[in-house]
Amino acid sequence: MTAWARFRERRWSGPLLALVSGLAAALAHPPFGFLPGLLGYAALLYLIDGADAERPLRSAFWRGWLAGLGYFGLSTWWVGEAFLVDAAVHGWMAPFAVSAMAAGLALFWGLAALANRWMRPASVWRILTFAGAFAALEWARGHILTGFPWNLIGETWRAGSAPSQAAALVGAYGLTWITLAIASAPSVWREGRAGRLALGAAAAGLVALYGYGAFVLSKPVGPSGPTTVRIVQADIKQDLKWDAERFAQIVQAYVSLTATPYADKPVDVVIWPEGAVPAAVNDYLAPGSWVRQAIVDSLVPGQVLLIGGYRYEGAVDRPTYYNSLVALRRGASDLELVGIYDKHRLVPFGEYLPAERFLTAIGFKTLAHLGDSFTTGPAPAPLRISPDLLVQPLICYESLFPGLARPDPSVRALINVSNDAWFGVTSGPPQHLNLASYRAIESARPLLRATPTGISGVIDARGRLAPGASLGLGKSGVIDAQIPGVGEVTPYDDFGDAAFWALLLISGVASARLRIGKTSSSIAR
């Protein structure tokens, strides 16, 4: 008996391999970029429908859940960093929050494995049922309780790379199906001629994915427009923001960078990140405040400032809070309000508490030291900041959602302000940059991204960081650039997730074929 055979006889070998397969799949994502990790999906399919296909249904769920635990544990460990910003109060929650998040998100993978196994796919068609089951549950993960589509499987490919360009055709969910179908094919390569044909088809699909992307990347994007922007990154760490003694220093850091001399003429638009100034917008922009005057002095007449922050409305004793992007124009001697965008998709347990009345009643809100929830803004809509410039804001978490704001054809750019300072120097910020860049690919619109501590940058309509137009983690400075050109209207712009649903239909037909074939075989016997 070989060492492998002895290992496979161990009761714990299957669960261990499932956990490892999830970890491998997570390593394929940026910033790790270990693309052979995609073979983790082939290993998982082998574990739930290959060598151990006779095990009970609960085994499939358990192994899918363990794979998800590995995947989400590695993909979202950076969440714990947010609890260490105020470690004395929240630090004890970090391990519980990270493990609970990974375990909860892993339920989607467990259900996907269960659904796939329920189909009892005994032929190479199981590649398609596997792709359909997991892609469908990834879609569910992106929608339930406002959704948390962090590191969708289709977004494994580095944004701006050749394979990522398929998102313009089918969106991130459609690319999830394609990635799963290709990556899981090696699990059937030993199954005779059909297995070899399936592997060959997957290889051809991979070549097509790279070939199409290379073709798209070889084509020029539309010319850059005349509008110029300055993105300001002051590198203010999150644990310093709420020190009252540092408030003036923080404001001074932003206004000093904003007023940095220009190499050429002054830019048209200045962008500050989400949470740049640690106070309510209403308060620090109140008429006559020294902060308002400092901002006025840092701008050139006619410039527009986009600034992310929280604001309130309503009665003093019961205010309504919004997470907003505020557009202001510097007039002759003061600021003029141009427009406000209120965040529509809020972070569960971060910006709002699901079932708030119940959880408050049982004391969870007090135990977790949670403040008042933000109020959901209206459905995302473009913001006109000048007669010839229409932009689509996406505040932080909103940039994770495919199709959340399929832009008006007149939109010139997506604006993503985010406060990634919460997550320090971890894998969180570079992953967030990668995920946000997919929105540029899907819409063929450039994306302008501003964060307090990095990574800020100008992303073109193909999802690529413009050369010399980024500031990494822990860097302070400004990015001056022209807004890149807009690409041609994409199929995803026109049809949204229609291609994704068509791919799920293919999986459904494959599953039905398997079940009908099994029923016929049973009757014949």
C-alpha positions as CSV (number, residue, x, y, z in Angstrom):
1,M,0.0,0.0,0.0
2,T,1.4,3.4,-1.0
3,A,1.9,6.2,1.5
4,W,-0.9,8.1,-0.3
5,A,-3.3,5.2,0.1
6,R,-2.5,4.9,3.8
7,F,-3.0,8.6,4.2
8,R,-6.4,8.4,2.5
9,E,-7.5,5.7,4.8
10,R,-7.3,8.1,7.8
11,R,-10.6,9.4,8.8
12,W,-9.3,12.9,9.1
13,S,-7.6,13.0,5.7
14,G,-10.6,14.1,3.7
15,P,-11.5,17.0,6.0
16,L,-7.9,18.1,6.1
17,L,-7.6,18.0,2.4
18,A,-10.8,20.0,2.1
19,L,-9.4,22.7,4.4
20,V,-6.1,22.8,2.4
21,S,-8.0,23.1,-0.9
22,G,-9.8,26.2,0.4
23,L,-6.5,27.7,1.6
24,A,-4.9,27.0,-1.8
25,A,-7.8,28.7,-3.6
26,A,-7.5,31.8,-1.4
27,L,-3.8,32.0,-2.2
28,A,-4.6,32.4,-5.8
29,H,-6.1,35.9,-5.1
30,P,-4.0,39.0,-5.0
31,P,-1.8,40.0,-3.2
32,F,-0.6,36.4,-3.1
33,G,-1.2,35.7,-6.8
34,F,-0.4,31.9,-6.5
35,L,-2.6,30.9,-9.5
36,P,-1.8,27.1,-9.1
37,G,-4.0,27.5,-6.0
38,L,-6.9,27.4,-8.3
39,L,-6.4,23.6,-8.4
40,G,-7.9,23.7,-5.0
41,Y,-11.3,23.7,-6.7
42,A,-10.4,20.5,-8.6
43,A,-9.3,18.9,-5.3
44,L,-12.6,19.9,-3.6
45,L,-14.7,18.5,-6.4
46,Y,-12.7,15.3,-6.2
47,L,-13.3,15.1,-2.4
48,I,-17.1,15.6,-2.6
49,D,-17.9,13.8,-5.8
50,G,-14.9,11.7,-6.8
51,A,-13.1,9.3,-4.6
52,D,-15.6,9.7,-1.7
53,A,-18.8,9.9,-3.7
54,E,-20.5,7.2,-1.7
55,R,-20.2,9.1,1.6
56,P,-23.4,10.6,3.0
57,L,-24.7,14.0,2.1
58,R,-23.6,15.5,5.3
59,S,-20.0,14.7,4.5
60,A,-20.3,16.9,1.3
61,F,-21.6,19.8,3.4
62,W,-18.9,19.3,6.0
63,R,-16.1,19.2,3.5
64,G,-17.5,22.2,1.6
65,W,-17.7,24.1,4.8
66,L,-14.1,23.3,5.8
67,A,-12.9,24.4,2.4
68,G,-14.8,27.6,2.8
69,L,-13.4,28.0,6.3
70,G,-9.9,27.9,4.9
71,Y,-10.8,30.2,2.0
72,F,-12.5,32.9,4.0
73,G,-10.2,32.6,7.0
74,L,-7.3,33.5,4.8
75,S,-9.3,36.0,2.7
76,T,-10.7,38.0,5.6
77,W,-8.3,37.7,8.5
78,W,-7.5,41.4,8.1
79,V,-10.9,42.2,9.6
80,G,-9.3,41.5,13.0
81,E,-7.1,44.5,12.5
82,A,-10.0,46.9,12.8
83,F,-10.6,45.6,16.4
84,L,-7.1,46.4,17.3
85,V,-7.4,50.1,16.5
86,D,-8.9,50.6,20.0
87,A,-7.5,47.4,21.5
88,A,-8.4,48.2,25.1
89,V,-12.1,48.2,24.2
90,H,-12.5,46.0,21.2
91,G,-9.3,43.9,21.1
92,W,-10.9,40.9,22.8
93,M,-13.4,40.7,20.0
94,A,-10.8,40.2,17.2
95,P,-10.4,36.4,17.2
96,F,-14.2,35.9,17.7
97,A,-15.0,38.3,14.8
98,V,-12.5,36.7,12.4
99,S,-13.5,33.1,13.2
100,A,-17.3,33.9,13.2
101,M,-17.0,35.7,9.8
102,A,-15.1,32.9,8.2
103,A,-17.4,30.2,9.7
104,G,-20.5,32.1,8.6
105,L,-19.3,32.7,5.0
106,A,-18.2,29.1,4.8
107,L,-21.8,28.1,5.2
108,F,-22.4,29.2,1.6
109,W,-19.7,26.8,0.4
110,G,-21.1,24.0,2.5
111,L,-24.5,24.5,1.0
112,A,-23.0,24.6,-2.5
113,A,-21.1,21.3,-1.9
114,L,-24.4,19.8,-0.5
115,A,-26.4,20.9,-3.6
116,N,-23.7,19.6,-5.9
117,R,-23.6,16.3,-4.2
118,W,-27.4,16.0,-4.1
119,M,-27.3,16.0,-7.9
120,R,-25.3,12.8,-7.7
121,P,-23.2,13.7,-10.7
122,A,-21.3,10.5,-11.7
123,S,-20.0,11.7,-15.0
124,V,-17.7,14.5,-16.2
125,W,-20.8,16.7,-16.4
126,R,-20.2,17.2,-12.7
127,I,-17.8,20.0,-13.6
128,L,-20.7,22.0,-14.8
129,T,-22.9,21.2,-11.8
130,F,-20.1,22.1,-9.5
131,A,-19.5,25.4,-11.3
132,G,-23.3,26.2,-11.2
133,A,-23.7,25.3,-7.5
134,F,-20.8,27.3,-6.3
135,A,-21.4,30.3,-8.6
136,A,-25.1,30.4,-7.4
137,L,-24.1,30.4,-3.8
138,E,-21.4,33.0,-4.4
139,W,-24.2,35.2,-5.9
140,A,-26.3,34.5,-2.7
141,R,-23.3,35.5,-0.6
142,G,-23.2,38.8,-2.4
143,H,-26.9,39.6,-1.7
144,I,-28.1,38.2,1.6
145,L,-28.1,40.7,4.5
146,T,-26.9,43.4,1.9
147,G,-24.2,40.8,0.9
148,F,-20.5,40.5,1.4
149,P,-19.0,39.6,-2.0
150,W,-15.4,39.9,-0.9
151,N,-13.0,37.9,-3.1
152,L,-15.6,36.4,-5.4
153,I,-14.0,33.4,-7.1
154,G,-14.2,35.2,-10.5
155,E,-12.1,38.0,-9.1
156,T,-9.2,35.7,-8.4
157,W,-7.5,37.1,-11.5
158,R,-5.5,40.3,-11.0
159,A,-7.6,43.2,-12.2
160,G,-6.1,44.5,-15.4
161,S,-4.8,41.1,-16.4
162,A,-5.9,39.3,-19.5
163,P,-8.4,36.9,-17.8
164,S,-10.0,39.7,-15.9
165,Q,-11.2,41.4,-19.1
166,A,-14.0,38.8,-19.4
167,A,-15.8,40.6,-16.6
168,A,-16.8,43.2,-19.3
169,L,-18.7,40.4,-21.0
170,V,-20.2,38.4,-18.1
171,G,-19.5,40.4,-14.9
172,A,-17.7,39.0,-11.8
173,Y,-20.4,36.4,-11.2
174,G,-20.2,35.1,-14.7
175,L,-16.4,35.0,-14.5
176,T,-16.9,33.0,-11.2
177,W,-18.7,30.3,-13.2
178,I,-16.1,30.2,-15.9
179,T,-13.2,30.1,-13.4
180,L,-14.8,27.2,-11.5
181,A,-15.6,25.2,-14.7
182,I,-12.0,25.5,-15.8
183,A,-10.3,25.1,-12.5
184,S,-12.3,22.0,-11.5
185,A,-11.7,20.1,-14.7
186,P,-8.4,18.3,-13.6
187,S,-10.5,16.3,-11.2
188,V,-11.9,14.2,-14.0
189,W,-8.8,13.8,-16.2
190,R,-8.5,10.0,-15.4
191,E,-12.0,9.2,-16.4
192,G,-11.4,7.8,-19.8
193,R,-11.9,9.6,-23.1
194,A,-14.7,11.8,-21.6
195,G,-12.4,13.0,-18.9
196,R,-9.7,13.8,-21.3
197,L,-12.1,15.7,-23.6
198,A,-13.4,17.7,-20.6
199,L,-9.8,18.6,-19.6
200,G,-9.1,19.6,-23.2
201,A,-12.2,21.8,-23.3
202,A,-11.1,23.4,-20.0
203,A,-7.7,24.1,-21.5
204,A,-9.2,25.6,-24.6
205,G,-11.4,27.8,-22.3
206,L,-8.4,29.0,-20.5
207,V,-6.6,29.8,-23.7
208,A,-9.7,31.7,-24.9
209,L,-9.9,33.6,-21.6
210,Y,-6.3,34.8,-22.0
211,G,-6.6,35.3,-25.8
212,Y,-9.7,37.5,-25.5
213,G,-8.1,39.5,-22.7
214,A,-4.9,40.0,-24.7
215,F,-7.0,41.2,-27.6
216,V,-8.9,43.7,-25.5
217,L,-5.7,45.0,-23.8
218,S,-4.1,45.5,-27.2
219,K,-6.9,48.0,-28.2
220,P,-6.5,51.6,-27.1
221,V,-9.0,53.0,-24.6
222,G,-10.7,56.3,-25.6
223,P,-8.5,59.4,-25.2
224,S,-8.2,61.1,-21.8
225,G,-10.5,63.9,-21.1
226,P,-9.5,67.5,-20.3
227,T,-10.5,67.2,-16.6
228,T,-7.6,66.8,-14.2
229,V,-7.8,65.5,-10.6
230,R,-5.7,65.5,-7.5
231,I,-6.1,62.6,-5.1
232,V,-4.9,63.3,-1.6
233,Q,-3.5,60.6,0.7
234,A,-2.3,62.0,4.1
235,D,-1.4,58.6,5.7
236,I,-3.2,59.3,9.0
237,K,-3.4,56.0,10.9
238,Q,-6.9,55.1,12.2
239,D,-5.8,54.9,15.8
240,L,-4.7,58.5,15.7
241,K,-7.8,60.0,14.2
242,W,-9.9,60.1,17.4
243,D,-7.2,61.8,19.5
244,A,-8.7,65.3,20.0
245,E,-5.3,66.8,20.4
246,R,-4.4,65.7,16.8
247,F,-7.5,67.0,15.1
248,A,-5.8,70.3,14.0
249,Q,-2.8,68.3,12.8
250,I,-5.0,66.0,10.7
251,V,-6.8,68.9,9.1
252,Q,-3.5,70.7,8.4
253,A,-2.1,67.5,6.8
254,Y,-4.9,67.4,4.3
255,V,-5.0,71.2,3.5
256,S,-1.2,71.3,3.1
257,L,-1.2,68.4,0.6
258,T,-4.2,69.9,-1.2
259,A,-2.3,73.2,-1.6
260,T,0.9,71.6,-2.8
261,P,2.2,73.5,-5.8
262,Y,1.2,72.2,-9.2
263,A,3.6,71.2,-11.9
264,D,1.4,72.8,-14.4
265,K,-2.0,74.5,-14.0
266,P,-4.2,73.7,-11.0
267,V,-6.4,70.6,-11.3
268,D,-10.2,70.8,-11.7
269,V,-11.1,68.3,-9.0
270,V,-9.6,67.4,-5.6
271,I,-10.6,64.1,-3.9
272,W,-10.2,63.4,-0.2
273,P,-10.9,59.9,1.1
274,E,-13.7,58.6,3.3
275,G,-13.3,59.7,6.9
276,A,-10.5,62.2,6.1
277,V,-11.6,64.6,8.8
278,P,-12.7,62.8,12.0
279,A,-15.8,64.8,12.7
280,A,-19.3,65.3,11.2
281,V,-19.3,67.2,7.9
282,N,-22.0,69.5,9.4
283,D,-19.8,70.5,12.2
284,Y,-16.4,71.1,10.5
285,L,-18.0,72.8,7.5
286,A,-20.3,75.0,9.6
287,P,-20.2,78.7,8.4
288,G,-17.4,80.5,10.2
289,S,-15.5,77.4,11.3
290,W,-11.7,77.5,11.1
291,V,-11.7,74.2,9.3
292,R,-14.0,75.5,6.6
293,Q,-11.7,78.5,6.1
294,A,-8.6,76.3,6.0
295,I,-10.2,74.2,3.2
296,V,-11.2,77.4,1.3
297,D,-7.6,78.6,1.5
298,S,-6.2,75.4,0.2
299,L,-8.3,75.4,-2.9
300,V,-8.2,77.5,-6.1
301,P,-11.4,79.4,-7.1
302,G,-13.4,77.1,-9.3
303,Q,-12.0,73.9,-8.0
304,V,-14.3,71.1,-6.8
305,L,-13.5,69.2,-3.6
306,L,-15.0,65.7,-3.1
307,I,-14.8,64.6,0.5
308,G,-16.0,61.5,2.2
309,G,-17.4,61.7,5.7
310,Y,-20.5,61.2,7.9
311,R,-23.2,63.8,8.3
312,Y,-26.5,64.0,10.1
313,E,-30.0,65.4,9.6
314,G,-33.1,65.8,11.7
315,A,-33.7,66.6,15.3
316,V,-30.8,67.1,17.6
317,D,-32.0,64.4,20.1
318,R,-32.7,61.9,17.3
319,P,-30.4,62.6,14.3
320,T,-30.3,60.5,11.2
321,Y,-26.7,59.7,10.2
322,Y,-25.5,59.1,6.6
323,N,-22.1,58.1,5.2
324,S,-21.7,60.5,2.4
325,L,-19.6,61.9,-0.4
326,V,-20.0,65.7,-0.4
327,A,-19.1,67.8,-3.5
328,L,-18.0,71.4,-2.8
329,R,-16.9,74.2,-5.2
330,R,-14.5,76.9,-4.1
331,G,-16.1,80.2,-5.0
332,A,-14.5,83.6,-4.8
333,S,-14.2,83.5,-1.0
334,D,-16.2,80.5,0.3
335,L,-17.4,77.0,-0.4
336,E,-20.6,76.2,-2.4
337,L,-22.4,72.9,-2.1
338,V,-22.5,71.1,-5.5
339,G,-24.1,67.9,-4.4
340,I,-24.3,65.0,-1.9
341,Y,-24.2,61.2,-2.5
342,D,-25.4,59.1,0.5
343,K,-24.1,55.5,0.7
344,H,-26.7,53.0,-0.3
345,R,-25.1,49.6,0.5
346,L,-24.1,49.6,4.2
347,V,-21.7,47.2,6.0
348,P,-23.6,44.8,8.3
349,F,-22.4,44.9,11.9
350,G,-20.1,47.8,10.9
351,E,-22.4,50.6,9.6
352,Y,-25.8,49.0,10.6
353,L,-26.9,46.3,12.9
354,P,-29.2,43.6,11.3
355,A,-32.2,42.9,13.6
356,E,-31.1,46.0,15.6
357,R,-34.1,46.0,18.0
358,F,-33.6,42.4,18.9
359,L,-29.9,42.5,19.3
360,T,-30.1,45.8,21.3
361,A,-32.7,44.2,23.6
362,I,-30.5,41.3,24.4
363,G,-27.5,43.5,25.1
364,F,-25.4,42.7,22.1
365,K,-25.1,46.3,21.0
366,T,-23.9,47.4,24.4
367,L,-21.5,44.4,24.7
368,A,-20.0,45.2,21.3
369,H,-19.8,48.9,21.9
370,L,-21.7,49.7,18.7
371,G,-23.0,53.2,18.1
372,D,-26.0,54.4,16.1
373,S,-26.5,52.8,12.7
374,F,-26.2,54.8,9.5
375,T,-29.3,55.2,7.4
376,T,-29.4,53.7,3.9
377,G,-29.2,56.3,1.1
378,P,-31.2,56.1,-2.1
379,A,-30.2,53.7,-4.9
380,P,-26.9,54.8,-6.4
381,A,-27.2,57.5,-9.0
382,P,-24.6,59.7,-10.7
383,L,-23.4,63.0,-9.3
384,R,-22.9,66.0,-11.6
385,I,-20.0,68.0,-10.2
386,S,-19.6,70.3,-13.2
387,P,-21.6,71.0,-16.4
388,D,-19.3,68.6,-18.4
389,L,-18.4,66.0,-15.6
390,L,-20.8,63.4,-14.4
391,V,-19.4,60.8,-12.0
392,Q,-20.6,57.7,-10.2
393,P,-19.6,57.6,-6.5
394,L,-19.0,54.2,-4.7
395,I,-18.3,54.6,-1.1
396,C,-15.9,52.0,0.3
397,Y,-17.9,48.7,0.6
398,E,-20.1,49.6,-2.4
399,S,-17.1,49.0,-4.7
400,L,-17.4,45.2,-4.0
401,F,-20.8,44.8,-5.8
402,P,-21.0,43.9,-9.4
403,G,-23.7,45.9,-11.1
404,L,-24.6,48.0,-8.1
405,A,-24.3,51.1,-10.1
406,R,-24.3,50.3,-13.8
407,P,-23.4,53.8,-14.9
408,D,-25.3,56.3,-17.0
409,P,-23.7,56.4,-20.5
410,S,-22.7,60.0,-19.7
411,V,-20.7,59.0,-16.6
412,R,-17.0,59.9,-17.1
413,A,-15.6,58.1,-14.1
414,L,-16.3,56.1,-11.0
415,I,-15.2,57.7,-7.7
416,N,-14.3,55.3,-4.9
417,V,-13.5,56.9,-1.5
418,S,-12.7,54.4,1.2
419,N,-11.3,54.2,4.7
420,D,-9.0,51.3,4.5
421,A,-6.9,52.7,7.3
422,W,-9.0,50.4,9.6
423,F,-7.1,47.4,8.2
424,G,-3.5,48.6,8.5
425,V,-0.7,47.0,6.5
426,T,-2.5,43.7,5.8
427,S,-3.8,41.9,2.7
428,G,-7.1,43.8,3.0
429,P,-6.2,47.1,1.2
430,P,-4.5,45.5,-1.8
431,Q,-7.4,43.1,-2.1
432,H,-9.9,45.9,-1.9
433,L,-8.0,47.7,-4.7
434,N,-8.3,44.6,-6.9
435,L,-12.0,44.1,-6.2
436,A,-12.8,47.8,-6.8
437,S,-10.9,47.7,-10.1
438,Y,-13.3,45.1,-11.4
439,R,-16.0,47.8,-11.4
440,A,-13.9,49.7,-13.9
441,I,-13.6,46.6,-16.2
442,E,-17.3,45.9,-16.0
443,S,-18.3,49.4,-16.9
444,A,-15.4,50.4,-19.1
445,R,-15.1,53.6,-17.0
446,P,-11.9,54.8,-15.2
447,L,-12.0,54.6,-11.4
448,L,-10.5,57.3,-9.1
449,R,-9.7,55.8,-5.7
450,A,-8.8,57.8,-2.6
451,T,-7.9,56.2,0.8
452,P,-6.3,57.7,3.9
453,T,-3.3,55.3,4.1
454,G,-3.3,53.5,0.8
455,I,-3.8,52.2,-1.7
456,S,-5.0,55.2,-3.7
457,G,-4.7,55.4,-7.5
458,V,-6.1,56.1,-10.9
459,I,-7.4,53.0,-12.5
460,D,-8.1,53.0,-16.3
461,A,-11.2,51.4,-18.0
462,R,-9.4,48.0,-18.3
463,G,-8.8,47.8,-14.5
464,R,-5.1,48.8,-14.7
465,L,-3.4,51.3,-12.4
466,A,-2.2,54.2,-14.5
467,P,1.6,54.4,-14.6
468,G,2.9,56.6,-11.8
469,A,-0.6,57.3,-10.6
470,S,-0.8,55.4,-7.3
471,L,0.2,55.8,-3.7
472,G,1.0,52.6,-1.7
473,L,0.4,51.6,1.9
474,G,1.9,54.0,4.4
475,K,2.7,56.7,1.8
476,S,1.7,60.4,2.1
477,G,1.3,62.6,-1.0
478,V,-0.9,63.5,-3.9
479,I,-1.6,62.0,-7.3
480,D,-2.1,64.5,-10.1
481,A,-3.6,63.1,-13.3
482,Q,-5.9,63.5,-16.1
483,I,-9.1,61.3,-16.0
484,P,-8.4,58.4,-18.3
485,G,-10.5,57.7,-21.3
486,V,-13.8,55.8,-21.3
487,G,-14.1,52.5,-23.2
488,E,-16.8,51.3,-25.4
489,V,-20.1,50.3,-23.8
490,T,-19.7,46.7,-22.5
491,P,-22.1,43.8,-22.8
492,Y,-22.2,43.8,-19.0
493,D,-23.3,47.5,-19.1
494,D,-26.1,46.6,-21.5
495,F,-27.3,43.3,-20.0
496,G,-26.0,43.0,-16.5
497,D,-26.0,39.5,-15.1
498,A,-27.9,38.0,-18.0
499,A,-24.9,36.0,-19.1
500,F,-24.4,34.7,-15.6
501,W,-28.0,33.4,-15.5
502,A,-27.5,31.8,-18.9
503,L,-24.4,29.9,-17.5
504,L,-26.4,28.8,-14.5
505,L,-29.0,27.5,-16.9
506,I,-26.3,25.4,-18.6
507,S,-25.5,23.9,-15.2
508,G,-29.1,23.2,-14.6
509,V,-29.5,21.4,-17.9
510,A,-26.4,19.4,-17.1
511,S,-27.7,18.5,-13.7
512,A,-31.1,17.5,-15.1
513,R,-29.5,15.3,-17.7
514,L,-27.5,13.5,-15.0
515,R,-30.6,12.9,-12.9
516,I,-32.7,11.7,-15.9
517,G,-29.9,9.4,-16.9
518,K,-29.7,8.0,-13.4
519,T,-33.5,7.5,-13.2
520,S,-33.5,5.7,-16.6
521,S,-30.6,3.4,-15.5
522,S,-32.4,2.5,-12.3
523,I,-35.6,1.6,-14.2
524,A,-33.6,-0.5,-16.7
525,R,-32.1,-2.5,-13.9
